């Protein structure tokens, strides 16, 4: 800290550094057995500030800061990232799920991973006082980098879900995931195949915020504040441009789309359906540049004695889109091919693990590397789609992904009572709009339909149709969720005797939303139960 003269003006400056390292063993992930992981993190922050008195009624404040955080997750003995059944019949597996019991293994959609976040920011504000008027204006610029490795889906996940079992002449019975596991008949086998298995991604984004505020003392007992803020965050871009290159695909980028050949025609149908979903985007999602947030507030004392106050205000506040929206969307086609190998019964049981596919489909000794090149994709993947009925899955935000925001308002009264007491009551409301949620626009993974124990095989549904039959159960980040919050807050305090202060508060509140979490937490799915809108759709999830 220091006080000094700057160009003949009084100035105060400060510089701060803070650092931290942390290590912990996470005993379980997603309530799964054998899912321990070691987590280490490191944080370093430097911040500096400068305040300058430019005159009797004008001051300047400026800040520059830099921060960097790294997190790394490591495998723990006894909780391997890849395991297999004792006889090796399952092939290499990252996790096995048994509906409705706890899964086994570390979540392959989140591990292995390491990540880095870095932010450089500069901000400034000028305040001017002119009699009954005070003006403030300023802004902030942030340069954000988030990078890291996330082997999303590199390790196979095998799902055993509930379904019907029956024999000819017997009534059908519902069996849980353990019944189908005992028969060796998984409903889904998820895995992401890759031409070059390197999941590292280095993203950069720029964020800008500017504001202006006017405080006006209209009368000795009335103060009004009004302002306007603008927020903008550029869509994150990869440092090497590789992600944008994959998002800008055209049919010219994939040779061999020969519709006269049934194998290549199947690939062509899937590829064109994927291009339709990309919708001609050039970045991970379109820029959202209309984020203007007005705000207004007032304080009024009708008693004119300083013993009673009426307060109220409204503001529109914008958030920054979650960086994980892009980090989770790294598995972009055709470099990565997320697939579900369990939706048909052409190959029995565990034989649907891609490690067992003929060809071989995977490079021998690799975890998920496709045995082919970009030029061979129409033939390799076309054959896979054509013979097994598999369909392409992926995770992407919708092209016109919006910035989440909230309308916030409050109104209340505060009064001074005898015996050194004070009482306040206020209503607080918030309405969240265009909030982020993870959706399944093409339906979720299909489960087992029927299992015939006497014959030893399963029958999958043929009547279930997806909205887009050429694509699988892809995931999409959408900005169509909403929430509301209403609360009544009452607070009182008193000093009955010298040296003793007593304060009490009571709140009644009610929150309603469509989705509470973007990702699965505590075993709760983030997906709506009716993603295909047959019985109310995602709005049916709206509840207290």
Buried (B, 14 or more C-beta within 10 A) or exposed (E): EEEEEBEEBEBBBEEEEEEEEEEEEBEBBBEBBBBBBBEBBBBBBBBBBBBBBBEEEBBBBBBBBBBBBBBBBEBBEEBBBBBBEEEEEBBBBBBBBBBEBBBBBBBBBBBBBBBBBBBBBBBBBBBBBEEEEBBBBBBBBBBBBBBBBBBBBBBBBBBBBBBBBBEEEEEEEEBBBBBBBEBBBBBBBBBBBBBEBEBEBBBBBBBEBBBBBBBBBEEEBBBBBBBBBBBBBBBBBBEEEEBBEBBBBEEEEBEBBBEEBEBBBBBBBBBBBBBEBBEEBEBBBBEBEEBEBEBBBBBBBEEEEEEBBBBBBBBBBBBBBBBBBBBBBBBBBBBBBBBBBBBBBEBEBBBBBBBBBEEEBBEEEBBBBBBBEBEBBBBBBBBBBBBBBBBBBBBBBBBEBBBBBBBBBBBBBBBBEEEEBBBBBBEBBBBBBBBBBBBBBBBBBBBBBBBBBEEEEBBBEEEEEBEBEBBBBBBBBBBBBBBBBBBBBBBBBBBEEEEEEEEEEEEEEEBBBBBBEBEBEEEEEBBBEBBBEEEEBBEBBBEE
